Structure formats: C-alpha cells, structure tokens
Amino acid sequence: MDTTPNTINTRKVRGAVALGAAGLLVAGATWVGSAAEPIHATSPTATAVAEAQQTPAVVARSAAVAGGRDSYADIVKNIAPAVVTIRTEGKAHVSPTQFDGDEDSMRRFFGERFGQGQGQAPGRQMPRTPKQRGLGSGVVITADGYILTNNHVIDSADDIQIEFTDGRTAKAKLVGADKPSDLALLKVEQTGLATLPLGNSDAVQVGDVVLAVGNPLGIGQTVTMGIISAKGRSTGNGDGSYEDFLQTDAPINHGNSGGALVSTRGELVGINSQIISPGDGNIGIGFAIPANMARHVMDQLKTDGRVRRSQLGVTVQPVTSEMAESLGLKDVGGAIVSSVAENSAAERAGVKRGDVIRSFNSQPIHDFNALRNRVADAVPGSNASVVVVRDGAEKTLSVKLDEAQVSREARERGADSADDRAALGVAVSPISPDLAARAGLGKNGHGVIVQNVDPDGRAADAGIEAGDIILEVNRQPVQSVDELRAAVRKAAEKPTLLLVRRSADGEGHDLFVTVKPQ
C-alpha cells in the first residue's frame, strides 16, 4: 500500500512496476485516433466481381461474421462476475511516543506507538494518523467466498472491502499472505458466488489468446485482450521471490493487480501482478502469476495459513555459451552449482561444485529460476531425483529435501501481524492498592489502568479513555497486563466486551464497552 495518503503509488523494482494504486489522478487526457477516410460507393457490378474472386471459405466466413458476432462476449459474461474490486484502508506508520519510567509499573500493551515509563500524565494522545487507501482486483475461486489476489494489494491493510459486479459489498478477512510469490488469500462470508475455474498454466503456449479482467485506475471492471508473449519470466521483484511469470501484451494498468488472466476456454491461467513501463502506463509488457503456482500457494494458505517450501542448499548461476563449450555440454541450459552449503540436502546427496543440474523430478531445468521454483514446489522432507552433468557424464542423484527456513525478519513480521490483529491500541499498567482504593475498588481491587489511547486504535473507536480501569474482558476478571493480553488475543476475531471503571466528579461508575474485531 502507498505510504502517502490520497496519491497514486507504484513499486518499481528493476524496471518492474507492481500494479497497486492508492488513488486516481487523470490529467491531460487526449483523444488519439485516425482521421476519417473517404467512403467510396461501389457499383453492384464491382461488388459481384469482388465476391466472385473470393474462395467459398472466405465468403462463408464473411457471411458468418455479418450475420452473427465475432467476439468474446459469451466468455466475458461467464467470467466477469467472478472478478471483484478490492478496496483497502490502512494507517501510515508514525514514530513511537516515548515516555520514561519503570518497566514493572508501566508496560506497553499492543501498539508500537507507545513507550514505557513514568512522569507522563495519563491522557496524552497522538494526533490521528492519516488514512491510506488502495485499489486492486481479485478472483473468486470458491463459491463459499475464497478470493485470490496479490499480496501487495492488501499489504498493511487494516480494512479490506470487496465489491462485486452486481453492486454488493462485503468485508474480507485475510486468510494468509505469501510475500515471496506476491499472493494472498481472502475470505468473505458469502455463498453461491460465481467462480473462475483454475486452468493448467503449464499447458499454456506462447501465442495463446488471453483476456485480462480487473479494475484499472478505478474506472470500473474492464476486459482487455492479447496473447501470451512469453513464459517463465522473472523480473527480480524482491529478495528471494519465487517468480515464474506468464508475460502478456493484454493491456493491464494500475488497479489490475490481483485480477484474472483468462484463456478463451474461460479458465483462470494467471493472476495479473506487474507491468514494465518507463512511464507507469501500459506498453504491452505485463506479468501474471501462473495458475499452477497460485493453486499451490492457495492450498497451503487455506490449510495452514502459510506456505512451506523446500530447499536444496546450493548456490547456482545460469550456464552461458562459453561455459557450455568449456564443460563440453551439447547445448546451453541448466544451472551450474557454484557452491554447496554444509550439511545441506545437496551435500548429503553428493552434489558437488561445478555440477550442472539438468532436471529435477524428471522436469527439465532450463535456468536457475526454473530450478528454484521446482525445488520450492516440492514437499519438504520428500525425496527428489536430480540429474547432473559432471565431467561430461550424466549422473542421477536422490535428494531428501530440507524445508526452507523462514527468515528472522519474516518471523518477527508474522509475530507483529498476530499482535496487530489482536491489538486494542492502548497502553496500560497494573493498578496500585492506593489507586484501587481511590477508584472505589478497595485495596484488593483488581484491574489495569489505561495510560494512553491510540487515537486510530480499536479501543478509541469504542470510546475507551485514558484513566479508565479495565476490570474484565468477556466477563473474566483481569489483574495484569499479561492476563489482558491473553484475553484479548483469545477473542481477536470476535467483538470484545470490556467492563471498565470510569471516574467522574470523584465517583466511579462501571460500564460495558464493546470493542469491534480487527
């Protein structure tokens, strides 16, 4: 998502542009067209001569077009209801508000905007942060509401709204996201939805006609047509990405992200993801994530909420013509091993530096990108067959694959995401016996006092104020920050009922407050 409110945002990586947009700005529109050409009347005799010179097949085809419709309208009628518009809203990141003090008496609760300490009077609040809005597209995969889109469409979104072609809207829940493949799976509580069947993207050929469906620039659902221009493309978008793009010249623009690339059979063959353009407009070079990769990622997100991938434990590089000649290879292709990690699956299987990997599980390896994707798609712990060329001879090795380790950064990001989903947006600390007595709770009273309230958090939306004492969460007493944290996390997907003590005019009053789920 864009980090600047109400402006168009594009992500460029090595010439590639991710298609998310945070707003719409249209200026300097110009109509481009050809001048009208003169129309000449044709005599009946000339027409008869022209028809007589045509072959019977041409005449029959012309008659069919004249009497019918040469279009993709019937396909579009079937696929259009399954492609949706996705609108997101989130908050910009701001610097934390720090306050001094003792960690035992003041603990930060859910929300990076608040520090720790004493000497800070309760009630100090940060100004409300501006909202960010984003636009993208998505594809309904199941009739009960599972929707595929790009990760960059919903990244950092606090609220995700789905708009269907019939005018209905629905709030979507994020089931899971996979940054390496730039895919995300959403869920809406709907039934009987129109869906797009997943096709076999491996069977797609360069030259096949495809339709791109999405909501470019927020103007509404749009269908464009082109062909598959290339397969197996990689743009280098992000570190450690798993890319195997279908390239197409079907016009796609900002807002098409997450939309459908469809075959003339009406099957989903790709999820539109990126464009290459020097000026952020369409120049006929777009990229879609293949349906087979999308299926693999979707199934794991649906089941586990994350994607497990295998690793071989080698560093590889492409084989050049000069390398092929030097190594005595018959043709250029494969991936040459430049290093083997210690104690890796490759080392245990006997892979050596200088080996050229030509196939993996009987699938030919044309370049290092293909190898990475083939290995990643395999089940961790499974055995794979790897054919290498060593000293001019082919060898077949059996490899038991390791599971790729999630980076520390990704683990921390996942933990932060879990906290964010449960976050109330308040800073609290345990109450002292004196404070409990002053609040009318008695010296043995329990609860935690709200020191600060995030103005953009759920608690603020529910009316929680600095100075409130939280006594119960969902009818269960809380006496510490950890108990409050655990209770809120347990009810993260449901409304949370808080019982709070609020002091006014020297008297304490208890009231129930309902905090909506994130």
TIVEXVEX-245209 format. One record per residue (C-alpha): z, x, y. Coordinates in nm, 4 decimals. Example, Ala and Ser with C-alpha at 12.3 -4.5 7.8 and 13.67 -1.06 7.14 Angstrom:
<pts>
       up     east    north
   0.7800   1.2300  -0.4500
   0.7140   1.3670  -0.1060
</pts>
This chain:
<pts>
       up     east    north
   0.0000   0.0000   0.0000
  -0.0521   0.1008   0.3569
   0.2467   0.2531   0.5364
   0.1243   0.1331   0.8763
   0.1587  -0.2414   0.9376
  -0.1491  -0.4524   1.0028
  -0.4047  -0.1746   0.9656
  -0.6671  -0.1012   0.7075
  -0.5605   0.1721   0.4694
  -0.7780   0.3751   0.2337
  -0.6743   0.6516  -0.0033
  -0.9214   0.9403  -0.0213
  -0.8925   1.1957  -0.2981
  -1.1728   1.4480  -0.3291
  -1.4194   1.2040  -0.1825
  -1.2914   0.9057  -0.3793
  -1.1514   0.6064  -0.1922
  -0.9101   0.3605  -0.3529
  -1.0047   0.0091  -0.2563
  -0.6760  -0.1412  -0.1360
  -0.6646  -0.2817   0.2170
  -0.3701  -0.3776   0.4317
  -0.5589  -0.5810   0.6864
  -0.9020  -0.6727   0.8144
  -1.0874  -0.5386   1.1142
  -1.4506  -0.6233   1.1709
  -1.6254  -0.4854   1.4762
  -1.9784  -0.4142   1.5860
  -2.1373  -0.6371   1.3231
  -2.5152  -0.6116   1.3317
  -2.7725  -0.8216   1.1527
  -3.0159  -0.5988   0.9702
  -3.3413  -0.7428   0.8414
  -3.7155  -0.7045   0.8400
  -3.9473  -0.8624   1.0895
  -4.1195  -1.1785   0.9787
  -4.4565  -1.1133   0.8216
  -4.7592  -1.3356   0.8900
  -4.8329  -1.6024   0.6315
  -5.1971  -1.6427   0.5386
  -5.3386  -1.9641   0.4000
  -5.5087  -1.9239   0.0651
  -5.8055  -2.1344  -0.0329
  -5.7948  -2.3326  -0.3600
  -6.0798  -2.1170  -0.4899
  -5.8936  -1.7939  -0.4198
  -5.5823  -1.9296  -0.5891
  -5.7773  -2.0288  -0.9000
  -5.9344  -1.6832  -0.9233
  -5.5938  -1.5135  -0.8890
  -5.4443  -1.7306  -1.1637
  -5.7389  -1.6695  -1.3906
  -5.6850  -1.2930  -1.3650
  -5.3206  -1.3195  -1.4840
  -5.2256  -1.2931  -1.8505
  -5.0917  -1.6067  -2.0242
  -4.7426  -1.4478  -2.0425
  -4.7337  -1.3838  -1.6677
  -4.8492  -1.7393  -1.5941
  -4.5862  -1.8838  -1.8289
  -4.3100  -1.6718  -1.6767
  -4.4117  -1.7674  -1.3239
  -4.4106  -2.1350  -1.4213
  -4.0623  -2.0989  -1.5712
  -3.9272  -1.9421  -1.2519
  -4.0969  -2.2009  -1.0351
  -3.9627  -2.4886  -1.2406
  -3.6136  -2.3509  -1.3027
  -3.3724  -2.0928  -1.1772
  -3.3849  -1.7155  -1.2268
  -3.0179  -1.6321  -1.1601
  -2.6724  -1.5523  -1.2952
  -2.5251  -1.8771  -1.1646
  -2.4224  -2.0085  -1.5074
  -2.2367  -1.6863  -1.5871
  -2.0649  -1.6846  -1.2477
  -1.9429  -2.0428  -1.2953
  -1.7616  -1.9309  -1.6093
  -1.6126  -1.6056  -1.4827
  -1.5256  -1.6865  -1.1205
  -1.2091  -1.8957  -1.1892
  -1.0595  -1.6029  -1.3839
  -1.0794  -1.3617  -1.0875
  -0.7962  -1.4028  -0.8371
  -0.6954  -1.2710  -0.4978
  -0.3711  -1.0712  -0.4769
  -0.1751  -1.0538  -0.1519
   0.1253  -0.8242  -0.1307
   0.4042  -0.7669   0.1168
   0.6484  -0.4791   0.1405
   0.8644  -0.2850   0.3818
   0.7968   0.0503   0.5446
   1.0227   0.3389   0.4480
   1.2730   0.4452   0.7123
   1.5219   0.7292   0.7397
   1.8683   0.6594   0.5972
   2.1519   0.5665   0.8291
   2.4245   0.8206   0.7627
   2.7931   0.7644   0.8126
   3.0701   1.0144   0.7432
   3.3518   0.9888   0.5052
   3.5247   0.9900   0.1804
   3.3217   0.9129  -0.1314
   3.6112   0.7441  -0.3095
   3.6748   0.4960  -0.0319
   3.3131   0.4350   0.0708
   3.0339   0.4171  -0.1860
   2.6741   0.3381  -0.1313
   2.5585   0.0266  -0.3166
   2.1896  -0.0315  -0.3829
   1.9720   0.0795  -0.0977
   1.8663   0.4162   0.0336
   1.9134   0.3138   0.3979
   2.2884   0.3520   0.3894
   2.5037   0.6633   0.3679
   2.8686   0.7199   0.2865
   3.1801   0.7706   0.4957
   3.4446   0.6507   0.7320
   3.4671   0.6223   1.1052
   3.1750   0.3802   1.1006
   3.2720   0.0356   1.2137
   3.1507  -0.2416   0.9833
   2.8645  -0.4360   1.1233
   2.6314  -0.1602   1.2321
   2.2845  -0.2591   1.1164
   1.9446  -0.1031   1.1383
   1.6615  -0.2787   1.3181
   1.4391  -0.4821   1.0893
   1.1578  -0.2752   0.9489
   0.8005  -0.3986   0.9903
   0.6255  -0.5659   0.7011
   0.3233  -0.4175   0.5279
   0.0612  -0.6469   0.3855
  -0.2012  -0.5593   0.1275
  -0.5040  -0.7224  -0.0277
  -0.6651  -0.6814  -0.3673
  -0.8071  -0.8664  -0.6640
  -0.7025  -0.9312  -1.0219
  -0.8319  -1.0650  -1.3525
  -0.6607  -1.3344  -1.5604
  -0.6513  -1.2063  -1.9181
  -0.4471  -1.4750  -2.0946
  -0.4222  -1.8494  -2.0396
  -0.0430  -1.8224  -2.0020
  -0.0652  -1.6056  -1.6918
  -0.1069  -1.2332  -1.7627
  -0.3172  -1.0677  -1.4904
  -0.4631  -0.7162  -1.4797
  -0.5068  -0.5302  -1.1514
  -0.4848  -0.1786  -1.0078
  -0.1537  -0.0028  -0.9659
  -0.2447   0.0920  -0.6097
  -0.2892  -0.2765  -0.5211
   0.0759  -0.3607  -0.5951
   0.2400  -0.0201  -0.5426
   0.5599  -0.0548  -0.3323
   0.5138  -0.4319  -0.3027
   0.8258  -0.6472  -0.2703
   0.6373  -0.9753  -0.2922
   0.3166  -1.0432  -0.4874
   0.1283  -1.3682  -0.4380
  -0.1697  -1.4838  -0.6469
  -0.4406  -1.7084  -0.5031
  -0.6654  -1.8941  -0.7490
  -1.0165  -2.0145  -0.6708
  -0.9033  -2.3785  -0.6807
  -0.6600  -2.3176  -0.3938
  -0.3406  -2.2886  -0.5961
  -0.0962  -2.0059  -0.5243
   0.1766  -1.8563  -0.7421
   0.4358  -1.5813  -0.7145
   0.3708  -1.2992  -0.9612
   0.6196  -1.0794  -1.1431
   0.5363  -0.7153  -1.2157
   0.5488  -0.6653  -1.5919
   0.4677  -0.2958  -1.5741
   0.2549  -0.0385  -1.3941
   0.0847   0.2799  -1.5085
   0.0028   0.5204  -1.2264
  -0.2000   0.7707  -1.4368
  -0.4596   0.5050  -1.5247
  -0.4119   0.3089  -1.1976
  -0.3473  -0.0142  -1.3884
  -0.0758  -0.2777  -1.3526
   0.0078  -0.5957  -1.5422
   0.1370  -0.9044  -1.3606
   0.2656  -1.2389  -1.4897
   0.2630  -1.5835  -1.3290
   0.4370  -1.8881  -1.4718
   0.1205  -2.0913  -1.5309
  -0.0560  -2.2301  -1.8372
  -0.4096  -2.3348  -1.9166
  -0.5637  -2.0741  -1.6871
  -0.9281  -1.9718  -1.7024
  -0.9582  -1.6248  -1.8577
  -1.2091  -1.3441  -1.8944
  -1.2575  -1.2062  -2.2458
  -1.2290  -0.8291  -2.2784
  -1.5560  -0.6719  -2.3891
  -1.6185  -0.3432  -2.5699
  -1.6766  -0.0934  -2.2903
  -1.7768   0.1770  -2.5398
  -2.0865  -0.0298  -2.6176
  -2.1917  -0.0465  -2.2518
  -2.5027   0.1591  -2.1775
  -2.6351   0.3192  -1.8629
  -2.8843   0.0706  -1.7178
  -2.6966  -0.2423  -1.8292
  -2.6810  -0.5138  -1.5623
  -2.3275  -0.5925  -1.4408
  -2.1648  -0.8281  -1.1894
  -1.8741  -0.7276  -0.9659
  -1.6351  -1.0080  -0.8666
  -1.3495  -0.9802  -0.6168
  -1.2367  -1.0459  -0.2622
  -1.3839  -0.7672  -0.0449
  -1.2341  -0.7307   0.3039
  -1.0533  -1.0617   0.2649
  -1.3632  -1.2729   0.3270
  -1.3234  -1.4683   0.0036
  -1.4446  -1.4361  -0.3534
  -1.7762  -1.2551  -0.3667
  -2.0163  -1.1733  -0.6510
  -2.2498  -0.8724  -0.6385
  -2.4958  -0.7385  -0.8925
  -2.6011  -0.3922  -1.0042
  -2.6271  -0.1708  -1.3092
  -2.4115   0.0796  -1.4941
  -2.5111   0.4060  -1.3284
  -2.3116   0.6463  -1.5479
  -2.0224   0.6640  -1.7965
  -1.7288   0.8962  -1.8450
  -1.6892   0.9803  -1.4785
  -1.3784   1.1475  -1.3318
  -1.3000   1.1610  -0.9587
  -0.9823   1.3689  -0.9818
  -0.7754   1.0920  -0.8246
  -0.4191   1.2116  -0.8613
  -0.2438   1.4718  -1.0703
  -0.2532   1.4129  -1.4447
  -0.4648   1.0993  -1.4147
  -0.6450   0.9576  -1.7170
  -0.9939   0.8780  -1.5953
  -1.2997   0.7655  -1.7874
  -1.4748   0.5582  -1.5221
  -1.7824   0.3420  -1.5519
  -1.9937   0.4152  -1.2449
  -2.1876   0.1276  -1.0919
  -2.4094   0.0568  -0.7934
  -2.2925  -0.3060  -0.7757
  -2.1621  -0.3306  -0.4154
  -1.7812  -0.3134  -0.4062
  -1.5639  -0.2625  -0.0987
  -1.2011  -0.2621   0.0119
  -1.0232  -0.5569  -0.1458
  -1.2369  -0.5439  -0.4616
  -0.9669  -0.3266  -0.6213
  -0.8441  -0.4832  -0.9434
  -1.1419  -0.7190  -0.9603
  -1.3784  -0.7691  -1.2503
  -1.6878  -0.5804  -1.3605
  -1.8606  -0.8228  -1.5953
  -2.1546  -0.7962  -1.8349
  -2.4319  -1.0543  -1.8484
  -2.2581  -1.1845  -2.1617
  -1.9684  -1.2910  -1.9399
  -1.7298  -1.0270  -2.0786
  -1.4991  -0.8025  -1.8786
  -1.6207  -0.4449  -1.9193
  -1.4228  -0.2846  -1.6355
  -1.1576  -0.3175  -1.3635
  -1.3009  -0.2099  -1.0267
  -1.0926   0.0719  -0.8843
  -1.2563   0.3208  -0.6466
  -1.5560   0.3963  -0.4309
  -1.7032   0.7178  -0.2984
  -1.8152   0.6843   0.0585
  -1.8230   0.9130   0.3615
  -1.7602   0.6162   0.5920
  -1.5406   0.3883   0.3742
  -1.8285   0.1456   0.3221
  -2.0282   0.0803   0.0090
  -2.3104   0.3265  -0.0584
  -2.3693   0.2292  -0.4197
  -2.1187   0.4617  -0.5887
  -1.8295   0.2640  -0.7319
  -1.6000   0.3194  -1.0273
  -1.4383   0.0820  -1.2756
  -1.1715   0.1476  -1.5382
  -1.3275   0.0723  -1.8803
  -1.2070  -0.2430  -2.0537
  -1.1055  -0.0495  -2.3666
  -0.8695   0.1700  -2.1645
  -0.7396  -0.1393  -1.9831
  -0.6734  -0.3105  -2.3173
  -0.4825  -0.0069  -2.4470
  -0.2646   0.0141  -2.1347
  -0.2144  -0.3625  -2.1070
  -0.0923  -0.3992  -2.4663
   0.1741  -0.1318  -2.4132
   0.2850  -0.2638  -2.0764
   0.3136  -0.6117  -2.2242
   0.5192  -0.4894  -2.5199
   0.7267  -0.2024  -2.3787
   0.6798  -0.2128  -2.0021
   0.5479   0.1455  -2.0104
   0.2685   0.3496  -2.1653
   0.3292   0.6150  -2.4319
   0.0682   0.8875  -2.4638
   0.0175   1.1791  -2.6990
  -0.0319   1.5430  -2.6104
  -0.1926   1.8326  -2.7919
  -0.0312   2.1160  -2.5998
  -0.3381   2.3104  -2.4871
  -0.4978   2.4057  -2.1581
  -0.8754   2.3621  -2.1715
  -1.1776   2.4037  -1.9488
  -1.5431   2.2967  -1.9715
  -1.7942   2.5032  -2.1671
  -2.0677   2.6387  -1.9392
  -2.4157   2.7511  -2.0403
  -2.3098   3.1142  -2.0112
  -2.0026   3.0519  -2.2304
  -2.2124   2.8714  -2.4894
  -2.4559   3.1652  -2.5037
  -2.1746   3.4189  -2.5241
  -1.9975   3.2259  -2.8029
  -2.3183   3.1672  -2.9962
  -2.2976   2.7876  -2.9635
  -2.6104   2.5860  -3.0341
  -2.5543   2.3605  -2.7312
  -2.3339   2.3181  -2.4271
  -2.0411   2.0815  -2.4734
  -1.6843   2.0583  -2.5885
  -1.3719   2.2055  -2.4349
  -1.2687   2.5695  -2.4677
  -0.8974   2.6413  -2.5188
  -0.7663   2.8849  -2.2574
  -0.4004   2.8675  -2.3645
  -0.1791   2.7109  -2.6319
   0.1754   2.6006  -2.5481
   0.4571   2.7453  -2.7546
   0.5976   2.5104  -3.0216
   0.3295   2.2534  -2.9375
   0.1352   2.0323  -3.1766
  -0.1688   2.2556  -3.1293
   0.0225   2.5751  -3.2136
   0.1709   2.4191  -3.5263
  -0.1783   2.3140  -3.6372
  -0.3227   2.6626  -3.5864
  -0.5296   2.6075  -3.2704
  -0.5996   2.9419  -3.1005
  -0.7093   3.0595  -2.7584
  -1.0899   3.0733  -2.7459
  -1.1401   2.7810  -2.9880
  -1.3988   2.5290  -2.8725
  -1.2900   2.1730  -2.9542
  -1.5971   1.9723  -3.0521
  -1.4487   1.6500  -3.1907
  -1.1199   1.4616  -3.2080
  -1.0634   1.1998  -3.4791
  -1.4403   1.2018  -3.5521
  -1.5222   1.1293  -3.1867
  -1.7430   1.3897  -3.0170
  -1.5895   1.5788  -2.7258
  -1.8421   1.6456  -2.4510
  -1.5980   1.7773  -2.1913
  -1.2282   1.8341  -2.1268
  -1.1861   1.4911  -1.9627
  -1.3030   1.3197  -2.2813
  -1.0591   1.5288  -2.4878
  -0.7666   1.4391  -2.2639
  -0.8419   1.0681  -2.2891
  -0.8952   1.0731  -2.6670
  -0.5648   1.2522  -2.7217
  -0.3770   1.0262  -2.4786
  -0.5021   0.7123  -2.6561
  -0.3728   0.8296  -2.9945
  -0.0314   0.7147  -3.1186
   0.2441   0.9755  -3.0649
   0.3538   1.1200  -3.3989
   0.0275   1.0329  -3.5716
  -0.1993   1.2846  -3.7466
  -0.5337   1.3661  -3.5887
  -0.8355   1.5553  -3.7128
  -0.9628   1.8223  -3.4718
  -1.2883   2.0130  -3.5256
  -1.3060   2.3507  -3.3525
  -1.5673   2.6244  -3.3403
  -1.4131   2.9685  -3.3967
  -1.6161   3.2867  -3.4322
  -1.9327   3.0826  -3.4733
  -1.7974   2.8691  -3.7594
  -1.6560   2.5179  -3.7582
  -1.3002   2.4578  -3.8769
  -1.1239   2.1238  -3.9238
  -0.7544   2.1207  -3.8362
  -0.4949   1.8491  -3.8943
  -0.2624   1.7993  -3.5973
   0.0564   1.5935  -3.5775
   0.0606   1.4841  -3.2145
   0.3578   1.5121  -2.9814
   0.4499   1.2491  -2.7262
   0.3653   1.3392  -2.3692
   0.6842   1.3839  -2.1708
   0.7368   1.1725  -1.8627
   0.7891   1.3961  -1.5620
   1.1296   1.4137  -1.3964
   0.9751   1.2652  -1.0817
   0.8405   0.9690  -1.2807
   1.1783   0.9155  -1.4486
   1.3542   0.9164  -1.1130
   1.0900   0.6834  -0.9709
   1.1472   0.4475  -1.2657
   1.5229   0.4531  -1.2094
   1.4741   0.3857  -0.8409
   1.2452   0.0945  -0.9248
   1.5081  -0.0553  -1.1541
   1.7706  -0.0242  -0.8797
   1.5317  -0.1680  -0.6234
   1.4719  -0.4767  -0.8361
   1.8482  -0.5352  -0.8562
   1.9296  -0.4271  -0.5020
   2.1310  -0.6611  -0.2835
   2.0826  -0.4445   0.0239
   2.4495  -0.3950   0.1179
   2.6900  -0.1016   0.1458
   3.0329  -0.1874   0.0068
   3.3700  -0.0266  -0.0701
   3.6816  -0.1391  -0.2588
   3.9392  -0.3244  -0.0522
   4.2789  -0.1705   0.0100
   4.6030  -0.3622  -0.0535
   4.6601  -0.3910   0.3225
   4.3101  -0.5303   0.3784
   4.3568  -0.7743   0.0893
   4.6815  -0.8945   0.2457
   4.5251  -0.9347   0.5905
   4.2414  -1.1365   0.4362
   4.4901  -1.3713   0.2746
   4.4267  -1.2454  -0.0786
   4.7713  -1.0985  -0.1378
   4.8442  -0.7317  -0.2059
   4.6999  -0.7651  -0.5576
   4.3828  -0.9325  -0.4401
   4.0510  -0.8091  -0.5736
   3.7001  -0.7719  -0.4345
   3.4778  -0.5345  -0.2409
   3.4177  -0.5420   0.1324
   3.0704  -0.5358   0.2832
   3.0464  -0.2434   0.5250
   2.6800  -0.2716   0.6230
   2.3928  -0.5093   0.5554
   2.0299  -0.4066   0.5256
   1.8513  -0.6496   0.7590
   1.5491  -0.6510   0.5247
   1.7503  -0.6982   0.2057
   1.8195  -0.9984  -0.0134
   2.1798  -1.0254   0.0989
   2.0809  -1.0532   0.4652
   1.8320  -1.3259   0.3789
   2.1137  -1.5155   0.2072
   2.3432  -1.4861   0.5079
   2.5833  -1.2125   0.3914
   2.7517  -1.0416   0.6883
   2.9329  -0.7144   0.7428
   3.3056  -0.7746   0.6868
   3.2543  -1.0301   0.4100
   3.4596  -0.9660   0.0954
   3.2720  -1.0309  -0.2289
   3.5183  -1.1818  -0.4757
   3.2957  -1.2999  -0.7613
   2.9425  -1.2598  -0.8960
   2.8166  -1.5527  -1.1038
   3.1774  -1.6804  -1.1402
   3.3032  -1.3422  -1.2671
   3.5630  -1.1517  -1.0582
   3.4661  -0.8062  -0.9316
   3.7159  -0.5369  -0.8377
   3.4991  -0.2281  -0.7939
   3.1594  -0.1135  -0.6796
   3.0567  -0.0426  -1.0398
   3.1512  -0.3930  -1.1510
   2.9491  -0.5413  -0.8659
   2.6522  -0.3189  -0.9529
   2.6614  -0.4155  -1.3209
   2.6943  -0.7868  -1.2485
   2.4031  -0.7902  -1.0043
   2.1773  -0.5866  -1.2352
   2.2532  -0.8274  -1.5205
   2.1301  -1.1200  -1.3103
   1.8464  -0.9334  -1.1377
   1.5784  -1.1843  -1.2395
   1.7804  -1.4957  -1.1592
   1.9497  -1.6250  -0.8448
   2.2875  -1.4535  -0.7991
   2.5846  -1.6692  -0.6992
   2.8383  -1.4815  -0.4871
   3.1838  -1.6039  -0.3855
   3.2790  -1.4372  -0.0578
   3.5867  -1.4433   0.1689
   3.4895  -1.4556   0.5360
   3.7434  -1.4189   0.8155
   3.7066  -1.6199   1.1335
   3.9666  -1.6783   1.4062
   4.2266  -1.4950   1.1994
   4.1782  -1.7212   0.8972
   3.9981  -1.6544   0.5730
   3.7501  -1.9014   0.4257
   3.5838  -1.8852   0.0863
   3.2215  -1.9855   0.0451
   2.9499  -1.9585  -0.2168
   2.6275  -1.7785  -0.1262
   2.3154  -1.7740  -0.3447
   2.1002  -1.4620  -0.3342
   1.7416  -1.5099  -0.4487
   1.5977  -1.2769  -0.7155
   1.3772  -0.9883  -0.6054
</pts>
